[in-house]
């Protein structure tokens, strides 16, 4: 508090707000961690394929696909205590994108499964350490 009795602009008016917000965030995060999103293999496959097929929108579609894959790989590698996956060091998102597209076409019946589960299957089967 300032000498004239006013509070600074950045002062927290409700001291319990921060702890309660953090508790809510933790509970939501824990609930969300149990259930994968409803973003499916088919939905991820669409921008992955369009990246090669569409002259105008292709670059944006490829970026959408590869950014999702890169984020998934980062999360997967951070969560793995001992990784049995050896991903390519060069051109990693594109290599995984091609492996994912091949896997999705070979496993047509699995297109409704969550994209994260499909990507996990791809990197664990297509990129094992030797």
C-alpha positions as CSV (number, residue, x, y, z in Angstrom):
1,X,0.0,0.0,0.0
2,X,1.2,3.5,-0.8
3,X,1.6,6.2,1.8
4,X,-1.5,8.0,0.5
5,X,-3.7,4.9,1.2
6,X,-4.0,3.7,-2.4
7,X,-3.1,0.2,-3.5
8,X,-0.7,-0.3,-6.5
9,X,-2.4,-1.3,-9.7
10,X,-0.8,-4.7,-9.7
11,X,-1.8,-5.6,-6.1
12,X,-3.8,-8.8,-5.7
13,X,-7.2,-7.9,-4.2
14,X,-8.2,-11.5,-3.5
15,X,-5.2,-13.3,-1.9
16,X,-7.0,-16.7,-2.3
17,X,-7.6,-16.3,-6.0
18,X,-4.2,-17.5,-7.1
19,X,-4.2,-20.7,-5.0
20,X,-7.8,-21.5,-6.0
21,X,-7.0,-20.9,-9.7
22,X,-3.9,-23.2,-9.4
23,X,-6.0,-25.9,-7.7
24,X,-8.6,-25.7,-10.5
25,X,-5.9,-25.9,-13.2
26,X,-4.4,-29.0,-11.6
27,X,-7.8,-30.7,-11.4
28,X,-8.6,-29.9,-15.0
29,X,-5.2,-31.0,-16.1
30,X,-5.5,-34.3,-14.3
31,X,-8.9,-35.0,-15.7
32,X,-7.8,-34.1,-19.2
33,X,-4.8,-36.3,-19.0
34,X,-7.0,-39.4,-18.5
35,X,-8.9,-38.8,-21.8
36,X,-7.3,-38.1,-25.1
37,X,-8.9,-35.3,-27.2
38,X,-11.5,-36.1,-29.8
39,X,-9.1,-35.0,-32.6
40,X,-9.0,-38.2,-34.7
41,X,-6.4,-39.9,-37.0
42,X,-8.7,-39.0,-39.9
43,X,-8.7,-35.3,-38.9
44,X,-4.9,-35.2,-38.6
45,X,-4.6,-37.1,-41.9
46,X,-6.5,-34.5,-43.8
47,X,-3.9,-31.6,-43.5
48,X,-1.0,-34.1,-43.7
49,X,-2.2,-35.3,-47.1
50,X,-3.3,-31.8,-48.3
51,X,0.2,-30.6,-47.6
52,X,1.3,-32.5,-50.7
53,X,-1.8,-32.2,-52.8
54,X,-2.9,-28.5,-52.7
55,X,-0.7,-25.9,-54.4
56,X,-2.3,-22.9,-52.6
57,X,-3.2,-24.2,-49.1
58,X,-0.6,-27.0,-49.1
59,X,2.2,-25.1,-47.2
60,X,-0.2,-24.1,-44.4
61,X,-1.7,-27.6,-44.2
62,X,1.7,-29.2,-44.0
63,X,2.7,-26.8,-41.3
64,X,-0.5,-27.6,-39.3
65,X,0.2,-31.3,-39.6
66,X,3.9,-31.1,-38.8
67,X,3.4,-28.8,-35.8
68,X,0.9,-31.2,-34.3
69,X,3.3,-34.0,-34.8
70,X,6.3,-32.0,-33.4
71,X,4.2,-31.1,-30.3
72,X,3.2,-34.7,-29.8
73,X,6.8,-35.9,-30.2
74,X,8.1,-33.4,-27.7
75,X,5.4,-34.4,-25.1
76,X,6.0,-38.1,-25.8
77,X,9.8,-37.8,-25.3
78,X,9.3,-35.7,-22.1
79,X,7.0,-38.4,-20.7
80,X,9.1,-41.4,-21.6
81,X,11.4,-42.5,-18.7
82,X,13.4,-44.7,-21.0
83,X,12.7,-44.3,-24.6
84,X,12.9,-47.2,-27.0
85,X,12.1,-44.9,-29.9
86,X,14.9,-43.5,-32.0
87,X,13.5,-40.8,-34.3
88,X,15.4,-39.4,-37.2
89,X,17.6,-36.5,-36.3
90,X,17.1,-34.7,-39.7
91,X,13.8,-33.7,-41.1
92,X,12.0,-35.3,-38.2
93,X,8.5,-33.9,-38.5
94,X,8.4,-34.7,-42.2
95,X,9.7,-38.2,-41.8
96,X,7.1,-38.9,-39.0
97,X,4.4,-37.3,-41.2
98,X,5.1,-39.7,-44.0
99,X,5.2,-42.7,-41.7
100,X,1.9,-41.5,-40.2
101,X,0.2,-41.2,-43.6
102,X,1.4,-44.7,-44.6
103,X,0.2,-46.1,-41.3
104,X,-3.2,-44.4,-41.6
105,X,-3.8,-45.8,-45.1
106,X,-2.7,-49.3,-44.0
107,X,-4.9,-49.2,-40.9
108,X,-8.0,-47.7,-42.4
109,X,-10.3,-49.1,-39.7
110,X,-8.4,-47.1,-37.0
111,X,-9.1,-43.7,-38.5
112,X,-11.6,-42.8,-35.8
113,X,-9.1,-43.4,-32.9
114,X,-7.6,-40.3,-31.2
115,X,-4.7,-38.9,-33.3
116,X,-2.4,-39.1,-30.3
117,X,-2.9,-42.8,-30.0
118,X,-2.3,-43.3,-33.7
119,X,0.9,-41.2,-33.6
120,X,2.1,-43.2,-30.6
121,X,1.6,-46.4,-32.5
122,X,3.4,-45.0,-35.5
123,X,6.5,-43.8,-33.7
124,X,6.7,-47.0,-31.5
125,X,6.4,-49.3,-34.5
126,X,8.2,-47.4,-37.3
127,X,11.0,-45.9,-35.3
128,X,12.3,-48.4,-32.7
129,X,15.9,-48.2,-31.5
130,X,18.0,-51.0,-33.0
